[in-house]
Amino acid sequence: MITMNNIKNNPISIVEVMAARSPISRKMKSSQLIRYEGLSQLLEADVYVKHENQNITGSFKIRGGIYLMANLKRNGVEGVVTFSTGNHGISIAKSASMFGLKAVVVVPENTNPSKKNLILEAGAELVEAGSNFDEAAMIVDSICEKRSFYYAHPANEPCLINGVGTEFVEIIEELPEVDVVILPLGGGSEVAAATVAFNALKPDVEIIAVQAERSSAAYQSWREGNIMQCSNETFAGGFATGTAYSTTFNIYKEALSDFILLTENEIYNGIALAAHYTRNIVEGAGGSTIMAAIKVKDKLRGKKVVLQFSGSNASAEELKYAYSLDSFS
């Protein structure tokens, strides 16, 4: 197995985040940060959305993928293998193709078909195994041994976190007076990246995380102060992890001002609210930040708030159900 310790042991820091900006900017544009009057009135705050859902591959994860592949290419690595519920795998597949690397992506057998298609369209080899994220992870080591590829863990991977951190540098540059950011949390790479960026550049920003009640390992870990495992049953792939991960957890565990849990119907309602207020298609984790903001509305009143739309790769069935809901507030 290629371990590439010089990459695995790369520091997670604002210096590395800044270093990631150049290779990322050569492959993609900065995502839009847009103020929405309707959301501002709803929440009685000054509300902006960071549209990571509009990136290449439809999620924030492409930032980390690009920075990781730039490092792997420079170190002569031929291929990469990972496991994913979708968006991370799409990012690895697409970014590997950008740098001429091979990619193998392992996904659970019940993964959203649209996400599987995007992985295949990017030229990666797709392997379906296990009923959930954690079971899919179990076969990655054997693939690495057989293929001598680099194992890109979806959370415990410094280059991914540093790459994602560029999103928050963009927010600070465009909206230096930001008070609060609300972010979905699954494996935790994005919340860890936010912690690194804001701690270094604007430490007074409040970071609020949101997760699904039915896959709440990160929340349980945050509450207990130790890494916990729990059931993993949400439909929302961006939340679908049964454990917290040490690298990301140890960065964000002391940094959050609040952590919100959502029911499955609340997550679906977030998808509908995103369409209603912003005319954007988002997946479950992507629209969750609106619902989380509604639940802590009193805390946000009068502040400058950034809601992050993490991804757009919802299935047709998810969208159909979400858009059938009656409530838009």
Secondary structure by P-SEA (a helix, b strand, c coil): cccccccccccccaaaaaaaaaaaaaccccccccccaaaaaaacccccccccccccccccaaaaaaaaaaaaaaacccccccccccaaaaaaaaaaaaabbbbbbbbcccccaaaaaaaaaabbbbbbbcccccccccaaaaaaaaccbbbbcccccaaaaaaaaaaaaaaaaacccccbbbbbbcccaaaaaaaaaaacccccbbbbbbbbccccaaaaaaaacccccccccccccccccccccaaaaaaccccccbbbbbcaaaaaaaaaaaaaccccccccccaaaaaaaaaacccccccbbbbbbccccccaaaaaaaaaccccc
